[in-house]
Amino acid sequence: MFGLVVSNEDGGKRVDNVTTKHMVALKPELEISRSMIQRMIEKGDVLLNGGKIKAGHKVKRDDKIEVDLERLEKESLAEHEGRIPRAEKLQLDIIYEDDDILAVNKPAGMVVHPACGNYSGTLVNALLNYPGFLTKFNEPRPVRKSSISYGARKTSDDQRESRAKSRDERQIMRPGIVHRLDKDTSGIMLVAKTGAAHRRLSNQLKNRTVTKKYLAIVKGMVSLDEGIINAPISHDKKDRRRMAIDEEEGKESITHYKVLKRNKDRRFTVLEVRPKTGRTHQIRVHLSHVGHAILGDTMYNGPVVEGLSRQALHASSIKFIHPATNKPMELSANLPPDLLTFFELVEKNIVEKNT
């Protein structure tokens, strides 16, 4: 269950309105409506201070609202069944492929999975059109039969079938996706082609054994050649589209960085960044927090720079254990033209480390 505490601003408002506002900000890709939240309240999938309530109940400051996110996703799928993403003929920059995995160099501007009315032009749409891709993901899952008594077995089988159907529905929305990149971040993305590969890669990410490296151009001259940013991150309480440092309620978030180049005249620094944890917008929030926001990242106070229409952040490489061979692999993605041009501009007046 996802929990949120009612703010002073929301005190006195209807619980369905407050819940809808926060869920729309948290999960824009689900296109949540108030009627959807009202149905969940009626079913007991939204609780207030641990108990059931009616949609018109007025909340008070510091009340706790809990939402079953899995049920919320199912409600969204049911309401937007006709908008489930379809295969589209979109160009993919394939870096590597075998029977189990696919690595692509995602361009800036491409959404990874359907989001906020954006049910076309996404990486998922492109993957669904890729020859022979993920057919096993989209087949119905068989229900295993149990050897226990008939009555109990029937209930157990029904539960398993329901859970399997829920998983299948979610995979239609995110087939093979094991990690994400922001829309305006370019770079390498690893995608599973089978269920087994998906589970093993997901476990590696969960256990933090995958190493991801990013290149970032940030404002100012970063003084240390190497450093670690350790600051917990949570949703911004004033704007749920943003993330923010939150010492009290934030989740552990750790980012390592290393200076590659410094440009004194333009006062830019080129960094190699390695996030140890994988919080939403982590690199962008952390670099802004220490006073070195990423160029073009206007959401987190990055400066607007001529010739750059997005944040100067690129996922350059990923290191992992192959899910089938169990051998270590490292794959890299070339810089796209917009950042390559900008890197060349930065290099025109470089200051070496410790000068």
VENMOWO-V343046 format. One record per residue. N is the residue number from 1. RES is the residue in one letter. OMEGA is omega as a letter, one per 20 degrees, with the letter a starting at -180 (* if undefined). NEAR is the number of other C-alpha atoms within 8 Angstrom. Layout:
<<N RES OMEGA NEAR> <N RES OMEGA NEAR>>
//
This chain:
<<1 M r 6> <2 F a 7> <3 G r 8> <4 L a 7> <5 V a 9> <6 V a 13> <7 S r 8> <8 N a 8> <9 E a 4> <10 D r 11> <11 G a 11> <12 G a 8> <13 K r 10> <14 R a 11> <15 V r 11> <16 D r 12> <17 N a 9> <18 V a 10> <19 T r 10> <20 T a 12> <21 K a 8> <22 H r 9> <23 M r 10> <24 V r 12> <25 A a 10> <26 L a 8> <27 K a 9> <28 P a 11> <29 E a 9> <30 L a 11> <31 E a 11> <32 I r 12> <33 S r 8> <34 R r 9> <35 S r 6> <36 M r 11> <37 I r 14> <38 Q r 10> <39 R r 8> <40 M r 12> <41 I a 15> <42 E a 10> <43 K a 7> <44 G r 9> <45 D r 10> <46 V a 13> <47 L r 13> <48 L a 11> <49 N r 8> <50 G a 8> <51 G r 6> <52 K r 9> <53 I r 10> <54 K a 7> <55 A a 10> <56 G a 7> <57 H a 8> <58 K a 9> <59 V r 12> <60 K r 11> <61 R r 11> <62 D r 8> <63 D r 10> <64 K r 11> <65 I r 14> <66 E a 13> <67 V r 11> <68 D a 10> <69 L r 8> <70 E r 6> <71 R r 9> <72 L r 11> <73 E r 10> <74 K r 10> <75 E r 9> <76 S r 12> <77 L r 11> <78 A a 7> <79 E a 7> <80 H a 8> <81 E a 7> <82 G a 4> <83 R r 6> <84 I a 10> <85 P r 11> <86 R r 7> <87 A r 10> <88 E r 10> <89 K a 7> <90 L a 8> <91 Q r 5> <92 L r 8> <93 D a 7> <94 I r 9> <95 I a 11> <96 Y r 8> <97 E r 9> <98 D a 6> <99 D a 5> <100 D a 11> <101 I r 12> <102 L r 13> <103 A a 13> <104 V r 15> <105 N a 14> <106 K r 12> <107 P r 10> <108 A a 9> <109 G r 7> <110 M r 11> <111 V a 11> <112 V r 11> <113 H a 10> <114 P a 14> <115 A r 11> <116 C r 8> <117 G a 7> <118 N a 9> <119 Y r 10> <120 S r 9> <121 G a 11> <122 T r 13> <123 L r 11> <124 V r 14> <125 N a 16> <126 A a 15> <127 L a 10> <128 L r 12> <129 N a 11> <130 Y a 7> <131 P r 4> <132 G a 5> <133 F r 9> <134 L r 11> <135 T r 7> <136 K r 7> <137 F a 12> <138 N r 9> <139 E r 7> <140 P a 6> <141 R r 8> <142 P r 5> <143 V r 7> <144 R r 5> <145 K a 6> <146 S r 6> <147 S a 5> <148 I a 6> <149 S a 6> <150 Y a 6> <151 G r 6> <152 A a 8> <153 R a 12> <154 K r 8> <155 T a 8> <156 S r 8> <157 D r 12> <158 D r 8> <159 Q r 8> <160 R r 9> <161 E r 11> <162 S r 8> <163 R r 8> <164 A r 9> <165 K r 10> <166 S r 9> <167 R r 8> <168 D r 13> <169 E a 10> <170 R a 9> <171 Q r 11> <172 I r 11> <173 M a 11> <174 R a 9> <175 P r 11> <176 G a 13> <177 I r 10> <178 V r 10> <179 H a 6> <180 R r 7> <181 L r 8> <182 D a 8> <183 K a 10> <184 D r 10> <185 T r 15> <186 S r 14> <187 G a 15> <188 I r 15> <189 M r 11> <190 L a 11> <191 V r 12> <192 A r 14> <193 K r 13> <194 T r 12> <195 G a 10> <196 A r 7> <197 A r 13> <198 H a 14> <199 R a 8> <200 R r 9> <201 L r 11> <202 S r 9> <203 N r 8> <204 Q r 12> <205 L r 9> <206 K a 7> <207 N r 6> <208 R r 9> <209 T r 8> <210 V r 10> <211 T r 11> <212 K r 11> <213 K r 12> <214 Y r 12> <215 L a 12> <216 A r 12> <217 I a 12> <218 V r 15> <219 K r 13> <220 G r 8> <221 M r 10> <222 V a 9> <223 S a 5> <224 L r 6> <225 D r 9> <226 E r 8> <227 G r 8> <228 I r 8> <229 I a 8> <230 N a 8> <231 A a 11> <232 P a 13> <233 I r 16> <234 S r 11> <235 H r 11> <236 D a 10> <237 K a 5> <238 K a 4> <239 D a 8> <240 R r 11> <241 R a 8> <242 R r 8> <243 M a 12> <244 A r 9> <245 I a 12> <246 D a 10> <247 E a 8> <248 E a 4> <249 E a 8> <250 G r 11> <251 K a 7> <252 E a 9> <253 S a 13> <254 I a 12> <255 T r 15> <256 H r 12> <257 Y r 11> <258 K r 10> <259 V r 14> <260 L a 8> <261 K r 12> <262 R r 16> <263 N a 15> <264 K a 10> <265 D a 5> <266 R r 6> <267 R r 10> <268 F r 13> <269 T r 15> <270 V a 12> <271 L r 13> <272 E a 12> <273 V r 13> <274 R r 11> <275 P r 13> <276 K r 10> <277 T a 9> <278 G r 7> <279 R r 7> <280 T r 5> <281 H a 8> <282 Q a 12> <283 I a 9> <284 R r 11> <285 V a 13> <286 H a 12> <287 L r 12> <288 S a 13> <289 H a 9> <290 V r 7> <291 G a 6> <292 H a 11> <293 A a 17> <294 I r 18> <295 L r 13> <296 G a 13> <297 D a 15> <298 T r 9> <299 M a 6> <300 Y r 10> <301 N r 8> <302 G a 15> <303 P r 11> <304 V a 9> <305 V r 8> <306 E r 5> <307 G a 6> <308 L a 12> <309 S r 7> <310 R a 9> <311 Q a 13> <312 A a 14> <313 L a 11> <314 H r 11> <315 A a 13> <316 S a 14> <317 S r 13> <318 I a 12> <319 K a 11> <320 F r 11> <321 I a 10> <322 H a 9> <323 P a 10> <324 A a 6> <325 T a 5> <326 N r 7> <327 K r 6> <328 P r 8> <329 M r 8> <330 E a 8> <331 L a 11> <332 S r 9> <333 A r 12> <334 N r 7> <335 L r 9> <336 P a 8> <337 P a 6> <338 D r 8> <339 L r 10> <340 L r 9> <341 T a 8> <342 F r 10> <343 F r 8> <344 E r 8> <345 L r 7> <346 V a 12> <347 E a 9> <348 K r 7> <349 N a 8> <350 I r 10> <351 V a 9> <352 E a 7> <353 K r 8> <354 N r 5> <355 T * 4>>
//
